[in-house]
Amino acid sequence: MQLTHYNTHFIKRLFPVTLVSENVTNAPNIGSLFRMADAFGIEKLILCGENMALGRKTVKTSRATEKVVNYEIQDSAAEVVESLKNKGYQIISLEITSTSLPIHNFKFFKNQPIALIIGDENFGISEAILNVSNHIIHIDMYGQNSSMNVVQATNIALYEITKQML
């Protein structure tokens, strides 16, 4: 028998992970980030960018998870990252760079909260944030394309982070 969210027996958990999105503006992507934040039990979702709003398409995609996920909207991702760094968070950016490390080889620290930074759908994470990151990680890709959808990449990263924190 297939189970539904009404009869599964998953243990509810909250992980010390804050997801910071820098200029992710596509409404379905934002809605999906809410669903992933809820599914993986992260402590907070911070949506950064000018004129961010939760519209009808975002709410439809989120499937009401915007009502249960702890979130905030801020203008400046750089200021949010600096604040989290000052509070002792590991700043981990999910981006393919010349110095990024493959996520499957990366060991996440269990004793320090994580701020996972994800970037703009077209331009990625800004250089300013990459420069203050403690670590930059990427997901190895084996096809022709050099990137994947920001939400799909976030799903993979949150799975790996929470798996290691269990």
C-alpha positions in Angstrom: 0.0 0.0 0.0 1.3 3.4 -0.9 1.5 5.8 2.0 0.4 9.4 2.1 1.6 12.3 4.2 -1.3 11.4 6.6 0.0 7.9 7.4 3.8 8.0 7.1 5.9 7.6 10.2 8.8 9.9 9.5 10.3 11.5 12.5 9.9 15.3 12.5 13.3 17.0 12.8 14.8 20.4 12.5 18.3 20.7 11.3 20.6 23.7 11.9 20.6 24.8 8.3 19.5 28.1 6.9 18.9 28.3 3.2 19.7 31.7 1.7 18.6 32.4 -1.9 20.3 35.3 -3.7 17.9 36.7 -6.4 16.0 33.5 -7.0 12.9 35.1 -8.5 11.0 32.6 -10.5 7.7 32.0 -8.6 7.6 28.2 -9.1 11.3 27.9 -8.0 10.5 29.9 -4.8 7.4 27.7 -4.1 9.6 24.6 -4.6 12.2 26.0 -2.2 9.4 26.2 0.5 8.5 22.6 -0.2 12.2 21.5 0.1 12.7 23.6 3.3 9.8 21.8 4.8 10.7 18.3 3.5 14.3 18.5 4.8 13.4 20.2 8.1 15.7 23.2 7.8 15.5 25.9 10.4 14.9 28.9 8.1 14.6 30.0 4.5 15.8 33.5 3.7 14.7 34.9 0.3 16.9 37.8 -0.8 16.3 40.3 -3.6 14.5 43.5 -4.4 10.7 43.4 -4.7 10.4 39.8 -3.5 6.8 38.8 -3.0 4.9 35.6 -2.5 2.4 35.6 -5.3 -0.3 33.2 -6.4 2.1 31.0 -8.5 4.6 30.7 -5.5 1.8 29.8 -3.1 0.3 27.2 -5.5 3.7 25.5 -6.0 4.5 25.6 -2.3 1.4 23.6 -1.5 0.9 25.6 1.8 4.4 25.0 3.1 4.9 28.8 3.2 2.5 28.6 6.2 4.8 26.2 8.2 8.4 27.1 7.1 10.2 29.7 9.1 11.1 32.3 6.5 12.0 35.9 5.9 12.4 38.2 2.9 15.5 40.5 2.8 16.8 42.9 0.2 20.6 42.1 0.4 21.9 38.5 0.4 25.4 39.9 1.1 24.2 41.5 4.3 22.3 38.4 5.4 25.4 36.2 4.7 27.7 38.6 6.7 25.2 38.6 9.6 25.1 34.8 9.6 28.8 34.5 9.4 29.2 36.8 12.4 26.8 34.5 14.3 29.1 31.5 13.7 27.4 29.9 10.7 29.5 28.0 8.2 28.9 29.8 4.9 28.6 27.2 2.2 27.9 28.3 -1.4 26.5 25.9 -3.9 28.2 26.9 -7.1 30.5 25.5 -9.8 33.8 27.4 -9.7 37.5 26.7 -10.4 38.0 26.0 -6.7 34.7 24.4 -5.7 34.7 20.9 -4.1 32.5 18.1 -5.1 29.6 17.7 -2.7 30.0 13.9 -2.5 33.5 14.3 -1.0 32.6 17.2 1.3 32.2 16.6 5.1 29.7 18.9 6.7 30.4 19.9 10.3 27.7 18.7 12.7 28.6 21.0 15.5 28.2 24.3 13.6 25.1 25.7 11.9 25.2 25.9 8.1 24.1 28.7 5.8 23.6 27.1 2.4 23.8 29.9 -0.3 22.1 29.4 -3.6 22.1 31.8 -6.5 20.3 33.5 -9.2 18.8 31.2 -11.9 20.9 32.8 -14.6 24.0 34.2 -13.0 24.6 32.1 -9.9 26.0 33.4 -6.6 27.7 36.9 -6.7 31.4 37.2 -6.4 31.0 39.2 -3.2 29.3 36.2 -1.4 31.6 33.6 -3.0 34.6 35.6 -1.6 33.3 35.4 2.0 32.2 31.8 1.8 33.9 29.3 4.0 33.4 26.6 1.4 32.2 26.4 -2.2 30.7 23.1 -3.2 29.3 21.8 -6.5 27.5 18.7 -7.8 29.4 16.7 -10.3 27.6 16.5 -13.6 28.2 13.9 -16.3 26.2 15.2 -19.3 26.6 18.0 -21.8 25.1 20.8 -19.7 27.2 22.6 -17.2 24.4 23.5 -14.7 21.1 22.3 -13.4 18.0 24.0 -12.1 18.6 25.8 -8.8 15.9 23.9 -7.0 17.1 20.5 -8.2 20.6 21.4 -7.1 19.3 22.6 -3.7 17.4 19.3 -3.3 20.6 17.3 -3.8 22.6 19.5 -1.4 20.0 19.5 1.3 19.7 15.7 1.0 23.5 15.3 1.5 23.7 17.8 4.3 20.8 16.3 6.3 22.0 12.8 5.6 25.4 13.6 7.1 23.8 15.3 10.1 21.7 12.3 11.1 
